[in-house]
Amino acid sequence: MRDAVMLVLGWVLGSIIFICLKSCDAKADEIREYHFKWTYQKEVFEVKKKDVSWEKAFTFSSQLCYDYFRSNFPKTYETGLDIIDVCANPR
C-alpha cells in the first residue's frame, strides 16, 4: 500500500514539475520590445525591435546601426573601427 501511495505521489509531483517547466518555457518565448540607442559624433540613432530575446534583437539592431553610420560618415578605416565600437555598445 505504501509503495502504491509513493508511486502516485511521485507521478503527481512529476506532473506538476513538468507543467511548471512548460509554462516557464512559454514565457521565455514571449516577444518583447527592446530599445537601443547609439551616439556617434553627436548624431543619435535609435532602434526599437520586437524579438524573443535581447541577443537576437541586439544582433539585428547593431547591424542597422553600423549600416546607418557607415552611410552617413566618411568611409575610412578609422571611422569604420569607431563605428564598430559604437554599435557594439548601445547606451
MMTF fields as JSON, N, C-alpha, C and O atoms, coordinates in Angstrom:
{
  "mmtfVersion": "1.0.0",
  "mmtfProducer": "UNKNOWN",
  "numBonds": 363,
  "numAtoms": 364,
  "numGroups": 91,
  "numChains": 1,
  "numModels": 1,
  "chainsPerModel": [1],
  "groupsPerChain": [91],
  "chainIdList": ["A"],
  "bondAtomList": [4, 2, 8, 6, 12, 10, 16, 14, 20, 18, 24, 22, 28, 26, 32, 30, 36, 34, 40, 38, 44, 42, 48, 46, 52, 50, 56, 54, 60, 58, 64, 62, 68, 66, 72, 70, 76, 74, 80, 78, 84, 82, 88, 86, 92, 90, 96, 94, 100, 98, 104, 102, 108, 106, 112, 110, 116, 114, 120, 118, 124, 122, 128, 126, 132, 130, 136, 134, 140, 138, 144, 142, 148, 146, 152, 150, 156, 154, 160, 158, 164, 162, 168, 166, 172, 170, 176, 174, 180, 178, 184, 182, 188, 186, 192, 190, 196, 194, 200, 198, 204, 202, 208, 206, 212, 210, 216, 214, 220, 218, 224, 222, 228, 226, 232, 230, 236, 234, 240, 238, 244, 242, 248, 246, 252, 250, 256, 254, 260, 258, 264, 262, 268, 266, 272, 270, 276, 274, 280, 278, 284, 282, 288, 286, 292, 290, 296, 294, 300, 298, 304, 302, 308, 306, 312, 310, 316, 314, 320, 318, 324, 322, 328, 326, 332, 330, 336, 334, 340, 338, 344, 342, 348, 346, 352, 350, 356, 354, 360, 358],
  "bondOrderList": [1, 1, 1, 1, 1, 1, 1, 1, 1, 1, 1, 1, 1, 1, 1, 1, 1, 1, 1, 1, 1, 1, 1, 1, 1, 1, 1, 1, 1, 1, 1, 1, 1, 1, 1, 1, 1, 1, 1, 1, 1, 1, 1, 1, 1, 1, 1, 1, 1, 1, 1, 1, 1, 1, 1, 1, 1, 1, 1, 1, 1, 1, 1, 1, 1, 1, 1, 1, 1, 1, 1, 1, 1, 1, 1, 1, 1, 1, 1, 1, 1, 1, 1, 1, 1, 1, 1, 1, 1, 1],
  "groupList": [{"groupName": "MET", "atomNameList": ["N", "CA", "C", "O"], "elementList": ["N", "C", "C", "O"], "formalChargeList": [0, 0, 0, 0], "bondAtomList": [1, 0, 2, 1, 3, 2], "bondOrderList": [1, 1, 2], "singleLetterCode": "M", "chemCompType": "L-PEPTIDE LINKING"}, {"groupName": "ARG", "atomNameList": ["N", "CA", "C", "O"], "elementList": ["N", "C", "C", "O"], "formalChargeList": [0, 0, 0, 0], "bondAtomList": [1, 0, 2, 1, 3, 2], "bondOrderList": [1, 1, 2], "singleLetterCode": "R", "chemCompType": "L-PEPTIDE LINKING"}, {"groupName": "ASP", "atomNameList": ["N", "CA", "C", "O"], "elementList": ["N", "C", "C", "O"], "formalChargeList": [0, 0, 0, 0], "bondAtomList": [1, 0, 2, 1, 3, 2], "bondOrderList": [1, 1, 2], "singleLetterCode": "D", "chemCompType": "L-PEPTIDE LINKING"}, {"groupName": "ALA", "atomNameList": ["N", "CA", "C", "O"], "elementList": ["N", "C", "C", "O"], "formalChargeList": [0, 0, 0, 0], "bondAtomList": [1, 0, 2, 1, 3, 2], "bondOrderList": [1, 1, 2], "singleLetterCode": "A", "chemCompType": "L-PEPTIDE LINKING"}, {"groupName": "VAL", "atomNameList": ["N", "CA", "C", "O"], "elementList": ["N", "C", "C", "O"], "formalChargeList": [0, 0, 0, 0], "bondAtomList": [1, 0, 2, 1, 3, 2], "bondOrderList": [1, 1, 2], "singleLetterCode": "V", "chemCompType": "L-PEPTIDE LINKING"}, {"groupName": "LEU", "atomNameList": ["N", "CA", "C", "O"], "elementList": ["N", "C", "C", "O"], "formalChargeList": [0, 0, 0, 0], "bondAtomList": [1, 0, 2, 1, 3, 2], "bondOrderList": [1, 1, 2], "singleLetterCode": "L", "chemCompType": "L-PEPTIDE LINKING"}, {"groupName": "GLY", "atomNameList": ["N", "CA", "C", "O"], "elementList": ["N", "C", "C", "O"], "formalChargeList": [0, 0, 0, 0], "bondAtomList": [1, 0, 2, 1, 3, 2], "bondOrderList": [1, 1, 2], "singleLetterCode": "G", "chemCompType": "PEPTIDE LINKING"}, {"groupName": "TRP", "atomNameList": ["N", "CA", "C", "O"], "elementList": ["N", "C", "C", "O"], "formalChargeList": [0, 0, 0, 0], "bondAtomList": [1, 0, 2, 1, 3, 2], "bondOrderList": [1, 1, 2], "singleLetterCode": "W", "chemCompType": "L-PEPTIDE LINKING"}, {"groupName": "SER", "atomNameList": ["N", "CA", "C", "O"], "elementList": ["N", "C", "C", "O"], "formalChargeList": [0, 0, 0, 0], "bondAtomList": [1, 0, 2, 1, 3, 2], "bondOrderList": [1, 1, 2], "singleLetterCode": "S", "chemCompType": "L-PEPTIDE LINKING"}, {"groupName": "ILE", "atomNameList": ["N", "CA", "C", "O"], "elementList": ["N", "C", "C", "O"], "formalChargeList": [0, 0, 0, 0], "bondAtomList": [1, 0, 2, 1, 3, 2], "bondOrderList": [1, 1, 2], "singleLetterCode": "I", "chemCompType": "L-PEPTIDE LINKING"}, {"groupName": "PHE", "atomNameList": ["N", "CA", "C", "O"], "elementList": ["N", "C", "C", "O"], "formalChargeList": [0, 0, 0, 0], "bondAtomList": [1, 0, 2, 1, 3, 2], "bondOrderList": [1, 1, 2], "singleLetterCode": "F", "chemCompType": "L-PEPTIDE LINKING"}, {"groupName": "CYS", "atomNameList": ["N", "CA", "C", "O"], "elementList": ["N", "C", "C", "O"], "formalChargeList": [0, 0, 0, 0], "bondAtomList": [1, 0, 2, 1, 3, 2], "bondOrderList": [1, 1, 2], "singleLetterCode": "C", "chemCompType": "L-PEPTIDE LINKING"}, {"groupName": "LYS", "atomNameList": ["N", "CA", "C", "O"], "elementList": ["N", "C", "C", "O"], "formalChargeList": [0, 0, 0, 0], "bondAtomList": [1, 0, 2, 1, 3, 2], "bondOrderList": [1, 1, 2], "singleLetterCode": "K", "chemCompType": "L-PEPTIDE LINKING"}, {"groupName": "GLU", "atomNameList": ["N", "CA", "C", "O"], "elementList": ["N", "C", "C", "O"], "formalChargeList": [0, 0, 0, 0], "bondAtomList": [1, 0, 2, 1, 3, 2], "bondOrderList": [1, 1, 2], "singleLetterCode": "E", "chemCompType": "L-PEPTIDE LINKING"}, {"groupName": "TYR", "atomNameList": ["N", "CA", "C", "O"], "elementList": ["N", "C", "C", "O"], "formalChargeList": [0, 0, 0, 0], "bondAtomList": [1, 0, 2, 1, 3, 2], "bondOrderList": [1, 1, 2], "singleLetterCode": "Y", "chemCompType": "L-PEPTIDE LINKING"}, {"groupName": "HIS", "atomNameList": ["N", "CA", "C", "O"], "elementList": ["N", "C", "C", "O"], "formalChargeList": [0, 0, 0, 0], "bondAtomList": [1, 0, 2, 1, 3, 2], "bondOrderList": [1, 1, 2], "singleLetterCode": "H", "chemCompType": "L-PEPTIDE LINKING"}, {"groupName": "THR", "atomNameList": ["N", "CA", "C", "O"], "elementList": ["N", "C", "C", "O"], "formalChargeList": [0, 0, 0, 0], "bondAtomList": [1, 0, 2, 1, 3, 2], "bondOrderList": [1, 1, 2], "singleLetterCode": "T", "chemCompType": "L-PEPTIDE LINKING"}, {"groupName": "GLN", "atomNameList": ["N", "CA", "C", "O"], "elementList": ["N", "C", "C", "O"], "formalChargeList": [0, 0, 0, 0], "bondAtomList": [1, 0, 2, 1, 3, 2], "bondOrderList": [1, 1, 2], "singleLetterCode": "Q", "chemCompType": "L-PEPTIDE LINKING"}, {"groupName": "ASN", "atomNameList": ["N", "CA", "C", "O"], "elementList": ["N", "C", "C", "O"], "formalChargeList": [0, 0, 0, 0], "bondAtomList": [1, 0, 2, 1, 3, 2], "bondOrderList": [1, 1, 2], "singleLetterCode": "N", "chemCompType": "L-PEPTIDE LINKING"}, {"groupName": "PRO", "atomNameList": ["N", "CA", "C", "O"], "elementList": ["N", "C", "C", "O"], "formalChargeList": [0, 0, 0, 0], "bondAtomList": [1, 0, 2, 1, 3, 2], "bondOrderList": [1, 1, 2], "singleLetterCode": "P", "chemCompType": "L-PEPTIDE LINKING"}],
  "groupTypeList": [0, 1, 2, 3, 4, 0, 5, 4, 5, 6, 7, 4, 5, 6, 8, 9, 9, 10, 9, 11, 5, 12, 8, 11, 2, 3, 12, 3, 2, 13, 9, 1, 13, 14, 15, 10, 12, 7, 16, 14, 17, 12, 13, 4, 10, 13, 4, 12, 12, 12, 2, 4, 8, 7, 13, 12, 3, 10, 16, 10, 8, 8, 17, 5, 11, 14, 2, 14, 10, 1, 8, 18, 10, 19, 12, 16, 14, 13, 16, 6, 5, 2, 9, 9, 2, 4, 11, 3, 18, 19, 1],
  "groupIdList": [1, 2, 3, 4, 5, 6, 7, 8, 9, 10, 11, 12, 13, 14, 15, 16, 17, 18, 19, 20, 21, 22, 23, 24, 25, 26, 27, 28, 29, 30, 31, 32, 33, 34, 35, 36, 37, 38, 39, 40, 41, 42, 43, 44, 45, 46, 47, 48, 49, 50, 51, 52, 53, 54, 55, 56, 57, 58, 59, 60, 61, 62, 63, 64, 65, 66, 67, 68, 69, 70, 71, 72, 73, 74, 75, 76, 77, 78, 79, 80, 81, 82, 83, 84, 85, 86, 87, 88, 89, 90, 91],
  "secStructList": [7, 2, 2, 2, 2, 2, 2, 2, 2, 2, 2, 2, 2, 2, 2, 2, 2, 2, 2, 2, 2, 2, 2, 2, 2, 2, 2, 2, 6, 7, 7, 3, 3, 3, 3, 3, 3, 3, 3, 3, 6, 6, 3, 3, 3, 3, 3, 3, 3, 3, 3, 1, 1, 2, 2, 2, 2, 2, 2, 2, 2, 2, 2, 2, 2, 2, 2, 2, 2, 2, 2, 2, 1, 7, 7, 7, 2, 2, 2, 2, 2, 2, 2, 2, 2, 2, 2, 6, 1, 7, 7],
  "xCoordList": [0.818, 0.0, 0.868, 0.628, 1.895, 2.773, 3.481, 3.636, 3.906, 4.578, 3.647, 4.074, 2.377, 1.407, 1.192, 1.08, 1.132, 0.953, 2.172, 2.032, 3.357, 4.582, 4.656, 5.114, 4.219, 4.22, 3.276, 3.63, 2.079, 1.101, 1.615, 1.507, 2.169, 2.705, 3.847, 3.925, 4.716, 5.81, 5.291, 5.807, 4.271, 3.685, 3.06, 3.225, 2.341, 1.698, 2.755, 2.629, 3.777, 4.832, 5.563, 5.877, 5.825, 6.468, 5.619, 6.144, 4.316, 3.409, 3.395, 3.395, 3.381, 3.386, 4.666, 4.628, 5.799, 7.081, 7.095, 7.559, 6.6, 6.559, 5.708, 6.103, 4.549, 3.664, 4.332, 4.246, 4.997, 5.688, 6.804, 6.969, 7.558, 8.64, 8.092, 8.672, 7.002, 6.392, 5.905, 6.049, 5.336, 4.862, 6.038, 5.931, 7.15, 8.352, 8.895, 9.322, 8.889, 9.347, 8.471, 8.976, 7.176, 6.275, 6.612, 6.564, 6.948, 7.31, 8.634, 8.83, 9.542, 10.846, 10.703, 11.541, 9.657, 9.454, 8.579, 8.203, 8.244, 7.427, 8.192, 9.403, 7.485, 8.1, 8.017, 6.946, 9.177, 9.257, 9.856, 10.497, 9.639, 10.225, 11.48, 11.466, 12.556, 13.834, 14.176, 13.906, 14.77, 15.099, 16.61, 17.195, 17.236, 18.67, 18.93, 18.212, 19.973, 20.299, 21.819, 22.544, 22.289, 23.711, 23.946, 23.092, 25.106, 25.5, 26.909, 27.829, 27.067, 28.374, 28.532, 27.741, 29.545, 29.818, 28.552, 28.21, 27.885, 26.676, 25.443, 24.396, 25.549, 24.38, 23.827, 24.569, 22.521, 21.862, 21.096, 20.429, 21.199, 20.464, 19.771, 20.409, 18.46, 17.673, 16.924, 16.478, 16.798, 16.058, 15.18, 15.619, 13.94, 13.041, 12.762, 12.28, 13.068, 12.94, 12.193, 12.517, 11.187, 10.453, 11.053, 11.19, 11.411, 12.013, 11.858, 11.382, 12.263, 12.112, 13.255, 13.12, 14.384, 15.488, 16.243, 16.209, 16.923, 17.727, 18.846, 19.151, 19.46, 20.578, 20.168, 20.888, 19.03, 18.56, 18.226, 18.567, 17.561, 17.213, 18.472, 18.553, 19.452, 20.699, 21.479, 21.998, 21.57, 22.298, 21.707, 22.439, 20.402, 19.728, 19.938, 20.268, 19.743, 19.814, 21.226, 21.409, 22.224, 23.598, 24.03, 24.826, 23.518, 23.814, 23.172, 23.776, 21.953, 21.304, 22.106, 22.262, 22.608, 23.435, 24.666, 24.968, 25.36, 26.575, 26.253, 26.944, 25.219, 24.844, 24.475, 24.844, 23.752, 23.327, 24.527, 24.658, 25.394, 26.527, 27.535, 28.128, 27.735, 28.663, 28.154, 28.951, 26.846, 26.303, 26.322, 26.206, 26.466, 26.408, 27.749, 27.813, 28.815, 30.131, 31.168, 30.935, 32.313, 33.345, 33.765, 33.84, 34.031, 34.374, 35.893, 36.564, 36.407, 37.823, 37.963, 37.005, 39.17, 39.439, 39.168, 38.51, 39.662, 39.486, 38.013, 37.546, 37.292, 35.862, 35.124, 34.255, 35.478, 34.849, 35.069, 34.144, 36.297, 36.579, 35.805, 35.285, 35.734, 34.968, 33.492, 32.866, 32.947, 31.531, 31.279, 30.266, 32.186, 32.049, 32.03, 31.217, 32.931, 32.987, 31.685, 31.174, 31.157, 29.901, 28.736, 27.959, 28.613, 27.454, 27.516, 26.494, 28.683, 28.801, 28.435, 28.307, 28.268, 27.989, 26.849, 27.085, 25.602, 24.46, 24.351, 24.789, 23.783, 23.582, 22.101, 21.699],
  "yCoordList": [-1.195, 0.0, 1.268, 2.219, 1.233, 2.395, 2.632, 3.781, 1.582, 1.718, 2.33, 3.141, 1.939, 2.475, 3.968, 4.736, 4.391, 5.805, 6.6, 7.683, 6.074, 6.757, 6.858, 7.872, 5.84, 5.856, 6.926, 7.673, 7.004, 8.02, 9.415, 10.336, 9.576, 10.858, 11.301, 12.471, 10.386, 10.686, 11.099, 12.033, 10.403, 10.731, 12.131, 12.904, 12.456, 13.763, 14.874, 15.882, 14.701, 15.707, 15.875, 16.993, 14.759, 14.827, 15.593, 16.37, 15.379, 16.095, 17.581, 18.403, 17.925, 19.342, 20.014, 21.121, 19.356, 19.92, 20.083, 21.108, 19.1, 19.17, 20.346, 21.071, 20.54, 21.647, 22.987, 23.914, 23.091, 24.338, 24.642, 25.789, 23.637, 23.852, 24.28, 25.145, 23.695, 24.072, 25.52, 26.242, 25.954, 27.335, 28.301, 29.406, 27.911, 28.758, 28.874, 29.956, 27.792, 27.829, 28.748, 29.454, 28.756, 29.618, 31.082, 31.896, 31.417, 32.798, 33.17, 34.325, 32.223, 32.507, 32.829, 33.537, 32.321, 32.556, 33.766, 33.994, 34.546, 35.737, 36.767, 36.926, 37.451, 38.518, 39.801, 40.204, 40.43, 41.689, 42.753, 42.448, 43.997, 45.095, 45.582, 45.844, 45.696, 46.168, 47.489, 47.683, 48.388, 49.722, 49.923, 49.761, 50.275, 50.503, 51.918, 52.436, 52.535, 53.907, 54.045, 53.654, 54.606, 54.831, 56.292, 56.944, 56.799, 58.163, 58.128, 57.582, 58.721, 58.816, 60.23, 60.678, 60.921, 62.308, 63.179, 63.89, 63.104, 63.88, 63.501, 64.133, 62.499, 62.017, 60.791, 59.873, 60.792, 59.726, 58.815, 59.278, 57.507, 56.508, 55.591, 55.049, 55.419, 54.593, 53.51, 53.72, 52.349, 51.237, 50.629, 50.418, 50.352, 49.571, 48.29, 48.322, 47.157, 45.863, 44.897, 44.752, 44.235, 43.201, 41.853, 41.519, 41.08, 39.77, 38.916, 39.392, 37.649, 36.728, 36.834, 36.369, 37.44, 37.587, 38.885, 39.435, 39.355, 40.567, 40.346, 41.242, 39.163, 38.877, 38.959, 39.54, 38.387, 38.438, 39.863, 40.292, 40.593, 41.982, 42.829, 43.682, 42.599, 43.361, 43.064, 43.987, 41.808, 41.441, 42.158, 42.729, 42.131, 42.799, 44.313, 44.94, 44.892, 46.344, 46.885, 47.971, 46.143, 46.628, 46.645, 47.497, 45.718, 45.751, 46.98, 47.616, 47.308, 48.532, 49.769, 50.699, 49.768, 50.872, 51.039, 52.143, 49.955, 50.005, 50.514, 51.393, 49.97, 50.391, 51.877, 52.589, 52.335, 53.735, 54.68, 55.609, 54.431, 55.339, 55.249, 56.262, 54.071, 53.94, 54.696, 55.197, 54.781, 55.5, 57.019, 57.771, 57.478, 58.911, 59.546, 60.756, 58.762, 59.297, 58.807, 57.819, 59.491, 59.091, 57.632, 57.14, 56.964, 55.544, 55.373, 55.07, 55.578, 55.351, 54.19, 53.79, 53.661, 52.544, 52.948, 52.208, 54.094, 54.558, 54.808, 54.459, 55.41, 55.649, 54.322, 54.186, 53.345, 52.025, 51.386, 50.815, 51.478, 50.919, 51.647, 51.026, 52.966, 53.747, 53.356, 53.218, 53.182, 52.822, 51.426, 51.193, 50.505, 49.152, 49.229, 48.574, 50.034, 50.182, 50.773, 50.32, 51.785, 52.425, 51.437, 51.315, 50.738, 49.853, 48.595, 47.94, 48.253, 47.084, 47.422, 46.533, 48.722, 49.168, 50.164, 51.369, 49.679, 50.605, 51.285, 50.743, 52.438, 53.193, 53.253, 53.839],
  "zCoordList": [0.0, 0.0, 0.0, -0.744, 0.877, 0.964, -0.371, -0.784, -1.042, -2.335, -3.381, -4.204, -3.343, -4.302, -4.058, -5.014, -2.794, -2.459, -2.909, -3.478, -2.66, -3.074, -4.599, -5.125, -5.302, -6.756, -7.284, -8.196, -6.717, -7.137, -6.783, -7.592, -5.589, -5.177, -6.093, -6.467, -6.446, -7.371, -8.737, -9.35, -9.209, -10.513, -10.484, -11.427, -9.4, -9.272, -9.211, -9.906, -8.4, -8.301, -9.639, -10.048, -10.308, -11.621, -12.619, -13.416, -12.581, -13.478, -13.18, -14.096, -11.909, -11.53, -11.992, -12.529, -11.79, -12.229, -13.741, -14.241, -14.481, -15.937, -16.404, -17.316, -15.79, -16.161, -15.866, -16.67, -14.718, -14.373, -15.366, -15.783, -15.739, -16.696, -18.051, -18.708, -18.467, -19.748, -19.707, -20.694, -18.591, -18.511, -18.493, -19.025, -17.896, -17.916, -19.33, -19.734, -20.091, -21.483, -22.315, -23.188, -22.063, -22.822, -22.571, -23.492, -21.344, -21.043, -21.681, -22.059, -21.808, -22.416, -23.896, -24.454, -24.541, -25.968, -26.247, -27.397, -25.229, -25.434, -26.243, -26.086, -27.093, -27.87, -27.051, -26.596, -26.875, -26.128, -27.03, -28.036, -26.658, -27.427, -26.706, -25.504, -27.468, -26.948, -27.626, -28.811, -26.859, -27.352, -27.254, -26.183, -28.37, -28.412, -28.907, -29.762, -28.35, -28.719, -28.808, -27.892, -29.919, -30.138, -30.484, -31.086, -30.1, -30.452, -31.023, -30.413, -32.209, -32.851, -33.39, -34.221, -32.918, -33.299, -33.22, -34.164, -32.094, -31.764, -32.588, -32.448, -33.426, -34.161, -33.441, -33.09, -33.229, -32.467, -33.409, -34.334, -33.164, -33.926, -32.929, -32.026, -33.094, -32.184, -32.956, -34.084, -32.319, -32.911, -31.831, -30.7, -32.191, -31.344, -32.105, -33.237, -31.476, -32.15, -31.249, -30.07, -31.816, -31.09, -31.457, -32.634, -30.43, -30.661, -29.411, -28.38, -29.506, -28.383, -27.382, -26.251, -27.773, -26.836, -27.105, -28.206, -26.064, -26.184, -27.196, -27.984, -27.184, -28.073, -29.543, -30.355, -29.885, -31.275, -31.688, -32.79, -30.808, -31.109, -31.248, -32.131, -30.382, -30.44, -31.72, -32.348, -32.112, -33.335, -34.537, -35.346, -34.653, -35.762, -35.702, -36.709, -34.517, -34.346, -34.519, -35.069, -34.055, -34.187, -35.651, -36.048, -36.458, -37.897, -38.547, -39.411, -38.128, -38.621, -38.225, -39.016, -37.004, -36.515, -37.403, -37.855, -37.645, -38.464, -39.869, -40.384, -40.481, -41.836, -41.873, -42.807, -40.861, -40.802, -40.712, -41.509, -39.739, -39.556, -40.707, -41.078, -41.269, -42.399, -43.624, -44.418, -43.781, -44.935, -44.73, -45.697, -43.482, -43.192, -42.839, -42.623, -42.776, -42.427, -43.435, -44.131, -43.517, -44.471, -44.277, -43.151, -45.372, -45.321, -45.237, -46.224, -44.023, -43.774, -42.802, -42.139, -42.732, -41.833, -40.376, -39.645, -39.959, -38.578, -38.248, -37.164, -39.183, -38.964, -38.802, -37.941, -39.638, -39.539, -38.182, -37.604, -37.665, -36.339, -35.248, -34.321, -35.368, -34.378, -34.395, -33.344, -35.591, -35.716, -35.16, -34.5, -35.42, -34.856, -33.335, -32.683, -32.774, -31.317, -30.766, -29.742, -31.453, -31.01, -31.091, -30.144, -32.21, -32.42, -31.563, -31.357, -31.068, -30.184, -28.739, -27.897, -28.46, -27.089, -27.04, -26.952, -27.098, -27.058, -25.701, -24.686, -25.693, -24.44, -24.139, -23.134]
}
